[in-house]
Amino acid sequence: MKKLHGVLAVVLSLAALTAQAKDWKEIRLATEGSYAPFNEMGPDGKPKGFDIDIANALCEQMKARCTWTIQAWDGMIPALLANKYDAIVASMTITPDRQQKINFTQKYYTSFAQLIAKAGAPYDAANPATLKGVRIGVQAETTHEKFAREVLAKGGAEIVSYQSLEETYMDLKNGRLDAALQDTIPGIEGFLKKPDGAGYALVGQQVSDPKYFGDGQGIGLRKEDPELKTAMDKALQDIIANGTYENVRKKYFDVPIL
């Protein structure tokens, strides 16, 4: 009789776990909306960009209904943990510090950091000695800010933090900054290709220290949602295999980024 009760308890426990498991046919996604061309706000008030198209492709592959929330960068992880949405799709770099708090899918692209300044400026993020007295703008709560404060500041650079890259570029254009540090591709697409970027250029070398810049960009998830990670990882592999990923990449970039 005791054995029967034990078996029944196991069956009921498994049934309870199955009932609690989500099928993830409805997923709430969050992005920043100010990191062109990866994510930005369109004229219709909806987010657009590489991040958005990739996430929508994943949702289609998963046959899931996905909705979007716009969230300021510095509140991204806290709001995820507070269950305000299910996934962060905002070019978030996979770093050891963040992995202590949240989970990530496999990376869906890789980028490198570089300075933007007046064309011909002798600044080099790979050589902090070239940055003595240089005012460098970074977006707050990013890997770039951490790298700038822990590495570039040692060369004498003055680090100024902003809530968004748009604010950083505005002060760069207005002469309040000497340079801005961001990923290379957003720097090109979000500033250098625009009228305000005239006379400016990428300067110095790209930097990619994994201590600061991690292992590519992934979708941020809560640790208690392993099924969602499994489903998204599989969907990512599927859209890479069927050519959807490459079609999205070519829409935005001339070179491979994965």
C-alpha positions, 0 to 999 in steps of 0.5 A: 500500500505504501508503494502504491501511495509513493507511485501515486505521489510521483504521478501527481507531482509530474502532472502538476509540473506538466500543468505548470509548464508554459507552452510559450505561445504568447511571449512578451518582448522588450526592447529599448527603441533607441539603438539604431539600426538594431532597435529604434522607433518607427514613424508608426510608433512601433519598434523596428530594426534588426533586433525586432526582425530577428525576434519576430522571425523567431516568434513566427518559427515558434508559432507564438504570438509576440507583443512588444514593450519599450523599456529604458536600458537601465531598467531592462533586467529589473523589469524582466525579473519583475515579470513585466515581460518575458524576454529582452531583445535589445542587443544585450551583450552576454557577460558573466555579470549579467549571467549571474542574474539572468539567462541568455539564448545563444548569441544572435550576433557579435559586435565590437566597440570603437571610438567615434571622433572628428576624422583624423583624431589620434584617439585609440580605445586600444591604447588608453595613453592616447586618451589623456584629457579626452572627454568620452561619452558612453551609454550608462549601464552598458559594457562600454561604460564599464570598459571606459571607466575601468580601462580608458579612465586609467589613461586619463580619459574623462568618462561621461555617461548618458541615458541613450546613444542619441544624447551622447551623439548630440553632445559630441556634435555640440562639442561637449564631448571629444569622442563617443564609445559604442559598438562599431555598427550602431556607430556607423548606422546611427550616427556616421551615416546621418547628416550630423555625422559629417566630419566624424569617423571611427578612430583607433582600433576595435576593442573586444576584450571578453572580460567586458564585451562578453560572448556576443549579443543574446536574448535575455531571459529569466533563469526560471524559464528554461523551456523558453530558452530551449524553444528560442535556441531551437528557433534561432538554429532553424531560421539560420538553417532555412535562410531567414536569418541571412535575409534579415542580416542582408537587409541591414548589414553588408558584412556577416555579424554572426 
